[in-house]
Amino acid sequence: MMMFVEPAARGAYRGDPTRLRQILLNLLNNAIKFTETGGVSIQVAVKLGDMPTGDEHIVPLRFEVGDTGMGMAQSVR
């Protein structure tokens, strides 16, 4: 498994760590479950294009979980 956190996204944030942990663990567990070969990755980045106006203290983050698993059938997408 590979993890990358952009330098701009590093730091302390206020939020709901329990809910975020639960969501990320669910996504990672599904990625691992369906990836027999290859790997799983997670990336954290700041979404600069979505910065709200008027409050410079709010920083939206983007979490991406990727894998090399079988994926979804085209008909499901």
N, CA and C of each residue as an Amber inpcrd file, in Angstrom:
protein
   231
   0.8460000  -1.1700000   0.0000000   0.0000000   0.0000000   0.0000000
   0.8880000   1.2290000   0.0000000   0.4590000   2.2420000  -0.7560000
   1.2180000   3.4690000  -0.8480000   0.3350000   4.6300000  -0.4070000
   0.9130000   5.5770000   0.3410000   0.1700000   6.7440000   0.7920000
   0.9690000   7.9880000   0.4840000   0.2800000   9.0220000  -0.0270000
   0.9350000  10.2890000  -0.3130000   0.0500000  11.4210000   0.1860000
   0.6230000  12.2970000   1.0100000  -0.0640000  13.4910000   1.4890000
   0.7050000  14.6880000   0.9580000   0.0440000  15.4910000   0.1300000
   0.7030000  16.6740000  -0.4050000   1.1700000  17.5650000   0.7410000
   2.3210000  18.2050000   0.5910000   2.8120000  19.0880000   1.6510000
   1.7910000  20.1570000   2.0550000   1.0260000  20.6880000   1.1060000
   0.0380000  21.7190000   1.4260000  -1.1120000  21.1730000   2.2670000
  -1.3150000  19.8510000   2.2580000  -2.4190000  19.2400000   3.0060000
  -1.9860000  18.7700000   4.3900000  -0.7230000  18.8710000   4.6940000
  -0.2440000  18.4150000   5.9990000  -0.5640000  19.4450000   7.0720000
  -0.9190000  18.9640000   8.2290000  -1.2190000  19.8690000   9.3340000
  -2.3380000  19.3120000  10.1840000  -2.8420000  20.1430000  11.0720000
  -3.9260000  19.7630000  11.9630000  -5.2210000  20.3920000  11.4580000
  -6.3040000  19.6230000  11.5090000  -7.5940000  20.0850000  11.0190000
  -8.6620000  19.7990000  12.0590000  -9.7050000  20.6180000  12.0370000
 -10.8750000  20.3560000  12.8730000 -11.8860000  19.6060000  12.0290000
 -12.5570000  18.6750000  12.6370000 -13.5490000  17.9030000  11.8970000
 -13.9670000  16.6960000  12.7150000 -14.4840000  15.7070000  12.0600000
 -14.9560000  14.4850000  12.7110000 -14.0050000  13.3430000  12.3660000
 -12.9400000  13.1600000  13.1620000 -11.9470000  12.1340000  12.8360000
 -12.5130000  10.7140000  12.8490000 -13.5120000  10.4580000  13.6780000
 -14.0880000   9.1160000  13.7440000 -14.8040000   8.7800000  12.4370000
 -15.5900000   9.7180000  11.9420000 -16.3180000   9.4760000  10.6940000
 -15.3580000   9.3740000   9.5120000 -14.3670000  10.2530000   9.4640000
 -13.3810000  10.2150000   8.3810000 -12.6200000   8.8940000   8.4020000
 -12.2080000   8.4470000   9.5740000 -11.5030000   7.1710000   9.7090000
 -12.3740000   6.0190000   9.2170000 -13.6660000   6.0360000   9.5820000
 -14.5840000   4.9720000   9.1790000 -14.7390000   4.9370000   7.6570000
 -14.9130000   6.0920000   7.0340000 -15.0790000   6.1490000   5.5820000
 -13.8190000   5.6710000   4.8740000 -12.6620000   6.1690000   5.3000000
 -11.4080000   5.7710000   4.6560000 -11.1260000   4.2850000   4.8440000
 -11.3830000   3.7570000   6.0380000 -11.1610000   2.3210000   6.2630000
 -12.0840000   1.4690000   5.4010000 -13.3430000   1.8930000   5.2330000
 -14.2630000   1.1490000   4.3670000 -13.7630000   1.1450000   2.9280000
 -13.3430000   2.3160000   2.4280000 -12.8340000   2.3930000   1.0630000
 -11.5700000   1.5580000   0.8910000 -10.6590000   1.6480000   1.8550000
  -9.4150000   0.8840000   1.7710000  -9.6710000  -0.6230000   1.8710000
 -10.5570000  -1.0340000   2.7670000 -10.8770000  -2.4600000   2.8960000
 -11.4670000  -3.0120000   1.6050000 -12.3640000  -2.2600000   0.9630000
 -12.9230000  -2.7120000  -0.3150000 -11.8480000  -2.7820000  -1.3850000
 -10.9760000  -1.7910000  -1.4200000  -9.9000000  -1.7970000  -2.4160000
  -8.9850000  -2.9990000  -2.2140000  -8.6400000  -3.3030000  -0.9770000
  -7.7540000  -4.4380000  -0.6790000  -8.4490000  -5.7590000  -0.9950000
  -9.7360000  -5.8560000  -0.6510000 -10.4850000  -7.0940000  -0.8430000
 -10.5300000  -7.5090000  -2.3160000 -10.6260000  -6.5320000  -3.2270000
 -10.7800000  -6.8470000  -4.6410000  -9.4960000  -6.6600000  -5.4410000
  -8.3590000  -6.5740000  -4.7650000  -7.0810000  -6.4090000  -5.4480000
  -6.1930000  -7.6080000  -5.1300000  -6.1800000  -8.5840000  -6.0350000
  -5.3570000  -9.7730000  -5.8140000  -3.8970000  -9.5040000  -6.1470000
  -3.6520000  -8.7510000  -7.2100000  -2.2840000  -8.3850000  -7.5780000
  -2.2410000  -6.8790000  -7.7830000  -1.0700000  -6.3140000  -7.6550000
  -0.9310000  -4.8730000  -7.8140000  -0.9050000  -4.1920000  -6.4620000
  -1.6050000  -3.0930000  -6.3520000  -1.5400000  -2.3690000  -5.0970000
  -2.7210000  -1.4460000  -4.8670000  -2.7010000  -0.8530000  -3.6910000
  -3.7170000   0.0910000  -3.2470000  -2.9990000   1.3610000  -2.8400000
  -3.5990000   2.5040000  -3.1490000  -2.9680000   3.7640000  -2.7820000
  -4.0070000   4.7310000  -2.2390000  -3.5340000   5.6730000  -1.4390000
  -4.3800000   6.7470000  -0.9420000  -3.6010000   8.0470000  -1.0910000
  -4.2970000   9.0800000  -1.5460000  -3.6700000  10.3820000  -1.7420000
  -4.5490000  11.4470000  -1.0970000  -3.9080000  12.3970000  -0.4090000
  -4.6230000  13.5040000   0.2240000  -4.0790000  14.7910000  -0.3690000
  -4.9920000  15.6500000  -0.8200000  -4.5970000  16.9050000  -1.4480000
  -5.5420000  18.0200000  -1.0270000  -5.0870000  19.2520000  -1.1570000
  -5.9320000  20.4190000  -0.9300000  -6.6500000  20.7270000  -2.2350000
  -7.9520000  20.9450000  -2.1590000  -8.7440000  21.2940000  -3.3460000
  -8.7680000  22.8040000  -3.4810000  -7.7490000  23.3610000  -4.1100000
  -7.6240000  24.8090000  -4.2020000  -8.7510000  25.4490000  -4.9900000
  -9.2800000  24.7960000  -5.9940000 -10.3500000  25.3680000  -6.7960000
 -11.6550000  25.5240000  -6.0410000 -11.8140000  24.8280000  -4.9260000
 -13.0650000  24.8570000  -4.1720000 -12.9570000  25.6740000  -2.8880000
 -11.9960000  26.5700000  -2.8240000 -11.8310000  27.3700000  -1.6160000
 -13.0480000  28.2750000  -1.4330000 -13.7120000  28.1950000  -0.2840000
 -14.8540000  29.0810000  -0.0470000 -14.3920000  30.5250000   0.0960000
 -15.2270000  31.4470000  -0.3030000 -14.8700000  32.8570000  -0.1890000
 -15.2490000  33.3800000   1.1870000 -14.4390000  34.2610000   1.7010000
 -14.7590000  34.9100000   2.9560000 -14.1950000  34.2520000   4.1980000
 -13.7630000  33.0130000   4.1290000 -13.2090000  32.3630000   5.3200000
 -11.9350000  31.6160000   4.9340000 -10.8130000  32.2700000   5.1410000
  -9.5330000  31.6680000   4.7650000  -9.1190000  30.5270000   5.6820000
  -9.8870000  30.2770000   6.7480000  -9.5490000  29.1960000   7.6790000
 -10.1510000  27.8570000   7.2620000 -11.0230000  27.8620000   6.2660000
 -11.6210000  26.6170000   5.7880000 -10.7870000  26.1050000   4.6190000
 -10.2680000  24.8900000   4.7650000  -9.4350000  24.2870000   3.7210000
 -10.0540000  22.9450000   3.3320000 -10.6710000  22.8610000   2.1470000
 -11.2470000  21.5790000   1.7170000 -10.1480000  20.6140000   1.2890000
 -10.2650000  19.3670000   1.7350000  -9.3100000  18.3260000   1.3760000
  -9.9660000  17.3220000   0.4380000  -9.1430000  16.7050000  -0.3880000
  -9.6190000  15.6500000  -1.2890000  -8.8640000  14.3720000  -0.9480000
  -9.6070000  13.3020000  -0.6670000  -9.0390000  11.9880000  -0.3770000
  -9.3440000  11.0860000  -1.5660000  -8.3110000  10.4680000  -2.1320000
  -8.4870000   9.5550000  -3.2590000  -7.9220000   8.1950000  -2.8910000
  -8.7440000   7.1680000  -3.0520000  -8.3100000   5.7910000  -2.8450000
  -8.2920000   5.1290000  -4.2140000  -7.1540000   4.5750000  -4.5870000
  -7.0190000   3.9030000  -5.8740000  -6.5460000   2.4750000  -5.6920000
  -6.8630000   1.6320000  -6.6620000  -6.3960000   0.2500000  -6.6000000
  -6.2560000  -0.3020000  -8.0120000  -5.6130000  -1.4290000  -8.1200000
  -5.4310000  -2.0970000  -9.4060000  -6.3230000  -3.3290000  -9.5080000
  -7.4030000  -3.3150000  -8.7210000  -8.3220000  -4.4500000  -8.7090000
  -9.1530000  -4.5560000  -9.9740000 -10.1280000  -5.4580000  -9.9510000
 -10.9030000  -5.7600000 -11.1470000 -11.8310000  -4.6370000 -11.5770000
 -12.1690000  -3.7140000 -10.6920000 -13.0310000  -2.6010000 -11.0410000
 -14.4850000  -3.0140000 -11.1670000 -15.3040000  -2.0760000 -11.6590000
 -16.7270000  -2.3280000 -11.8100000 -17.0360000  -2.5840000 -13.2780000
 -18.0460000  -3.3840000 -13.5100000 -18.4980000  -3.6310000 -14.8860000
 -19.0110000  -2.3230000 -15.4840000 -18.8400000  -2.1440000 -16.7750000
 -19.2560000  -0.9220000 -17.4580000 -20.7530000  -0.6630000 -17.2480000
 -21.5610000  -1.7160000 -17.1660000 -23.0130000  -1.5580000 -17.0070000
 -23.4020000  -1.0090000 -15.6330000 -22.5180000  -1.1410000 -14.6420000
 -22.7940000  -0.6700000 -13.2870000 -22.4620000   0.8090000 -13.1300000
 -21.5220000   1.3000000 -13.8990000 -21.0600000   2.6960000 -13.7590000
 -22.0900000   3.6910000 -14.0970000
